[in-house]
Amino acid sequence: MKKIVIISSLLLIYGCHSNAQQNEVDPNYEIVEMLTKNKLNLELFELAFVLPELAYIIENDSTGLFDQRIQNAFNPNLSAVSQYVHSIELGFLLSQFAADISLKSAFPVAVKMALQKEVFIREKSDDDFSVIYKEYIQYPEQVDDISLITLLTSKDCRLYENIAGDKMAMYNFNNWLEYGFDEFRYYPDSKDSINLEINNKLVDWIMTNAKCPDNPLVRRSKKMLKEVVGSY
């Protein structure tokens, strides 16, 4: 077990890159309105793909939407597995904040406030990841979340080996490959331009940055993601 304690280590763990690099930050105010209206009701890993809009909200919102979103993710009533997975998501989100140079310049207060949420990040577990993967799935749509989180954040290829070595975990992963991503990401009410933009950014990140590219599960995932996104 080792504690993830500094943002620089997050950059190494997630192998992230700057989403905006030196480009000018220009929030999409339609996305800002959507995020404000639904009170940041996206998964933490999804928020990493609307950083300019999230930073704008953090810096201009007086109601504490971001604080409340983080508190909800680590509600003591949630299971230990849920809170651990949310910690992984938060680590990914903060690594993207830390890497985005132009965001730091445009929204310095927001980036500082976001990085302070590092205190919620939990110790890295050395447990068999298939156990975490299976226990997190309490509702059908959560197979999409945990599978994407794995692709976005896993640097240790043993996590995929853990999944492949467990019959039930592999059953869930195969179901996600076969229909889960398409079903839970592209249901009729989700096919608006904003959701499609988030999906495209998320998939682009995985296609470019996912670790363990020679692992069969990663290869199959990339093939499926390319086919599904290409069909919309």
C-alpha positions as CSV (number, residue, x, y, z in Angstrom):
1,M,0.0,0.0,0.0
2,K,1.4,3.4,-0.8
3,K,-0.2,6.8,-0.4
4,I,-0.6,9.1,-3.4
5,V,0.3,12.4,-1.8
6,I,1.4,14.9,-4.5
7,I,0.0,15.9,-7.8
8,S,3.3,15.3,-9.6
9,S,2.9,11.6,-8.7
10,L,-0.6,11.7,-10.2
11,L,0.9,12.9,-13.5
12,L,3.1,9.8,-13.5
13,I,0.5,7.4,-12.4
14,Y,-2.1,8.3,-15.0
15,G,0.4,9.2,-17.8
16,C,-1.8,12.2,-18.5
17,H,-1.2,15.0,-21.0
18,S,-2.4,18.5,-21.2
19,N,-5.8,18.7,-22.7
20,A,-5.3,22.3,-23.9
21,Q,-1.5,22.8,-23.8
22,Q,-0.8,26.4,-24.5
23,N,-4.1,27.1,-26.4
24,E,-6.4,29.9,-25.2
25,V,-9.1,28.6,-22.8
26,D,-12.6,29.3,-24.1
27,P,-15.4,27.6,-22.1
28,N,-18.4,26.4,-23.9
29,Y,-21.2,28.2,-22.1
30,E,-23.8,25.7,-23.2
31,I,-21.8,23.1,-21.3
32,V,-21.5,25.5,-18.4
33,E,-25.2,25.8,-18.3
34,M,-25.8,22.1,-18.5
35,L,-23.3,21.3,-15.7
36,T,-24.7,24.1,-13.4
37,K,-28.3,22.9,-14.0
38,N,-27.6,19.3,-13.2
39,K,-25.2,20.2,-10.3
40,L,-22.2,18.6,-11.9
41,N,-24.0,15.3,-12.1
42,L,-21.4,13.6,-14.2
43,E,-19.0,10.9,-13.1
44,L,-15.7,12.4,-11.8
45,F,-13.8,10.9,-14.7
46,E,-16.2,12.6,-17.1
47,L,-15.6,16.0,-15.6
48,A,-12.0,15.6,-16.7
49,F,-13.2,16.1,-20.3
50,V,-15.0,19.4,-19.6
51,L,-12.2,21.1,-17.7
52,P,-12.6,24.7,-19.0
53,E,-16.3,24.6,-18.1
54,L,-15.7,23.0,-14.8
55,A,-12.9,25.6,-13.9
56,Y,-15.2,28.4,-14.9
57,I,-17.9,27.1,-12.6
58,I,-15.5,26.6,-9.7
59,E,-14.2,30.1,-10.0
60,N,-17.5,31.8,-10.4
61,D,-20.0,29.7,-8.4
62,S,-20.9,30.9,-5.0
63,T,-23.0,27.9,-4.0
64,G,-20.1,25.4,-3.7
65,L,-21.3,23.0,-6.4
66,F,-17.8,21.4,-6.8
67,D,-17.4,21.0,-3.1
68,Q,-20.7,19.3,-2.8
69,R,-20.0,17.0,-5.8
70,I,-16.8,15.8,-4.1
71,Q,-18.6,15.4,-0.8
72,N,-21.2,13.3,-2.5
73,A,-18.5,11.1,-4.0
74,F,-17.1,10.3,-0.6
75,N,-20.3,10.1,1.4
76,P,-19.6,7.8,4.4
77,N,-22.8,5.9,3.6
78,L,-21.2,4.7,0.3
79,S,-19.4,1.4,0.3
80,A,-15.7,1.3,0.7
81,V,-15.3,0.0,-2.8
82,S,-17.4,2.9,-4.2
83,Q,-15.3,5.4,-2.3
84,Y,-12.1,3.7,-3.5
85,V,-13.2,3.8,-7.2
86,H,-14.2,7.5,-6.7
87,S,-10.7,8.1,-5.4
88,I,-9.2,6.7,-8.5
89,E,-11.5,8.9,-10.6
90,L,-10.6,12.0,-8.5
91,G,-6.9,11.3,-9.0
92,F,-7.5,11.2,-12.8
93,L,-9.5,14.4,-12.7
94,L,-6.9,16.2,-10.6
95,S,-4.0,15.0,-12.8
96,Q,-5.8,16.6,-15.8
97,F,-6.1,19.9,-13.9
98,A,-2.4,19.8,-12.9
99,A,-1.3,19.1,-16.5
100,D,-3.3,21.8,-18.3
101,I,-1.0,24.8,-18.4
102,S,-3.4,27.1,-20.1
103,L,-6.1,26.3,-17.6
104,K,-3.7,27.4,-14.7
105,S,-3.3,30.7,-16.4
106,A,-6.9,31.3,-17.2
107,F,-8.4,30.0,-14.0
108,P,-5.7,30.0,-11.3
109,V,-8.1,30.1,-8.4
110,A,-10.2,27.2,-9.7
111,V,-7.2,25.0,-10.3
112,K,-5.8,25.7,-6.8
113,M,-9.2,24.9,-5.3
114,A,-9.5,21.7,-7.3
115,L,-6.1,20.5,-6.4
116,Q,-6.9,20.9,-2.7
117,K,-9.3,18.0,-3.1
118,E,-6.3,15.8,-3.2
119,V,-6.9,15.1,0.5
120,F,-9.8,12.8,-0.5
121,I,-7.5,10.5,-2.4
122,R,-7.2,7.1,-0.7
123,E,-4.3,4.7,-0.4
124,K,-3.7,2.5,-3.5
125,S,-5.0,-1.0,-3.0
126,D,-2.8,-4.0,-3.7
127,D,-5.9,-6.3,-3.7
128,D,-6.9,-8.4,-6.7
129,F,-8.6,-5.7,-8.9
130,S,-11.2,-8.2,-10.1
131,V,-12.7,-8.1,-6.6
132,I,-13.0,-4.3,-6.8
133,Y,-14.3,-4.4,-10.4
134,K,-17.0,-6.9,-9.5
135,E,-18.1,-5.3,-6.2
136,Y,-18.4,-1.8,-7.8
137,I,-21.1,-3.1,-10.2
138,Q,-24.3,-2.8,-8.3
139,Y,-26.4,-1.5,-11.2
140,P,-26.1,-2.5,-14.9
141,E,-24.8,0.9,-16.0
142,Q,-21.9,0.7,-13.6
143,V,-20.1,-1.8,-15.7
144,D,-19.6,1.0,-18.2
145,D,-18.2,3.3,-15.5
146,I,-15.7,0.9,-14.0
147,S,-14.5,-0.4,-17.4
148,L,-13.9,3.1,-18.6
149,I,-12.2,4.1,-15.4
150,T,-9.9,1.1,-15.7
151,L,-8.9,2.1,-19.3
152,L,-8.4,5.7,-18.3
153,T,-6.3,5.1,-15.2
154,S,-4.7,1.7,-15.2
155,K,-0.9,1.8,-15.5
156,D,-0.3,-1.7,-14.0
157,C,-1.1,-4.3,-16.6
158,R,-1.8,-6.8,-13.8
159,L,-5.2,-5.2,-13.3
160,Y,-6.3,-6.5,-16.7
161,E,-4.8,-9.9,-15.8
162,N,-6.9,-9.9,-12.6
163,I,-10.0,-9.2,-14.6
164,A,-9.2,-11.9,-17.2
165,G,-8.4,-14.4,-14.5
166,D,-11.8,-14.1,-12.8
167,K,-14.8,-15.7,-14.5
168,M,-17.5,-13.2,-13.3
169,A,-15.3,-10.2,-13.8
170,M,-14.6,-11.4,-17.4
171,Y,-18.3,-12.0,-18.0
172,N,-19.0,-8.4,-17.0
173,F,-16.2,-7.1,-19.1
174,N,-17.3,-9.1,-22.2
175,N,-20.8,-7.8,-21.8
176,W,-19.5,-4.3,-21.7
177,L,-17.5,-4.9,-24.9
178,E,-20.5,-6.5,-26.6
179,Y,-23.2,-3.9,-25.8
180,G,-22.5,-2.0,-22.6
181,F,-20.6,1.0,-23.9
182,D,-23.0,1.5,-26.8
183,E,-26.1,0.9,-24.6
184,F,-25.2,3.1,-21.7
185,R,-23.4,5.9,-23.6
186,Y,-25.7,6.3,-26.6
187,Y,-29.2,5.7,-25.4
188,P,-31.7,8.1,-27.1
189,D,-31.7,10.9,-24.5
190,S,-27.9,11.0,-24.4
191,K,-27.3,11.7,-28.1
192,D,-27.2,15.5,-27.8
193,S,-24.1,17.3,-29.0
194,I,-22.7,17.8,-25.5
195,N,-22.8,14.2,-24.5
196,L,-21.4,13.1,-27.9
197,E,-18.6,15.7,-27.4
198,I,-17.7,14.3,-24.0
199,N,-17.8,10.7,-25.3
200,N,-15.6,11.6,-28.2
201,K,-13.0,13.3,-26.0
202,L,-13.1,10.4,-23.6
203,V,-12.5,7.8,-26.4
204,D,-9.8,9.9,-28.0
205,W,-7.9,10.0,-24.7
206,I,-8.1,6.2,-24.3
207,M,-7.1,5.6,-27.9
208,T,-4.0,7.8,-27.5
209,N,-3.0,7.3,-23.9
210,A,-4.3,4.0,-22.5
211,K,-1.5,1.9,-21.0
212,C,-0.8,-1.7,-21.7
213,P,-1.6,-1.4,-25.4
214,D,-0.6,-5.1,-26.1
215,N,-3.0,-6.5,-23.5
216,P,-5.8,-8.4,-25.2
217,L,-8.5,-6.5,-23.1
218,V,-7.1,-3.2,-24.1
219,R,-6.8,-4.1,-27.7
220,R,-10.4,-5.4,-27.8
221,S,-11.6,-2.3,-26.0
222,K,-10.0,0.0,-28.4
223,K,-11.4,-1.9,-31.4
224,M,-14.9,-1.7,-29.9
225,L,-14.7,2.0,-29.0
226,K,-13.5,2.9,-32.5
227,E,-16.4,1.0,-34.0
228,V,-19.1,2.4,-31.7
229,V,-18.0,6.0,-32.0
230,G,-17.6,5.7,-35.7
231,S,-21.2,4.6,-36.0
232,Y,-22.6,7.9,-34.6
